[in-house]
Amino acid sequence: MAAERHDYAFPFRIDPASRQAARVGYETHVKQMVIQLLLTSPGERADLPEFGCGLRALIFAGNSDALSATAQMLVQQALARWLSEHLTVHKVEVLPPEAAPEENEVVVRVEYVLVSTGAAERVDVQVA
């Protein structure tokens, strides 16, 4: 039986109990990587300037069919480029404005399957 995989938590923090870097299970780690990718703008990371998705640039576009299509394309391309070894995207959707917790917020839902385990996962990313 294979050992359960653990990775560093995002954002990085120290676990108060062990006083070492906090770790999370693989499923949680991949979910955190998706959030990090989608909320990072290209050019934001000096060491990897192409990393990111650019969703924040769409926040002022107004929630419409055009925004939804653009966001879906950006998310699918970013996930395919940066996280394809970890997940296979099943569905990307921009939730309607009434589903967002805040008035000026866009919620992107990503449904995916983990490559290593075959487990289906979902993450909602709130962009404000």
Secondary structure as GFF3:
##gff-version 3
##sequence-region A 1 128
A	DSSP	beta_strand	6	8	.	.	.	ID=ss1
A	DSSP	beta_strand	14	15	.	.	.	ID=ss2
A	DSSP	beta_strand	20	21	.	.	.	ID=ss3
A	DSSP	beta_strand	23	25	.	.	.	ID=ss4
A	DSSP	alpha_helix	26	39	.	.	.	ID=ss5
A	DSSP	three_ten_helix	55	61	.	.	.	ID=ss6
A	DSSP	alpha_helix	65	82	.	.	.	ID=ss7
A	DSSP	beta_strand	87	94	.	.	.	ID=ss8
A	DSSP	three_ten_helix	97	99	.	.	.	ID=ss9
A	DSSP	beta_strand	106	114	.	.	.	ID=ss10
A	DSSP	beta_strand	120	127	.	.	.	ID=ss11
###
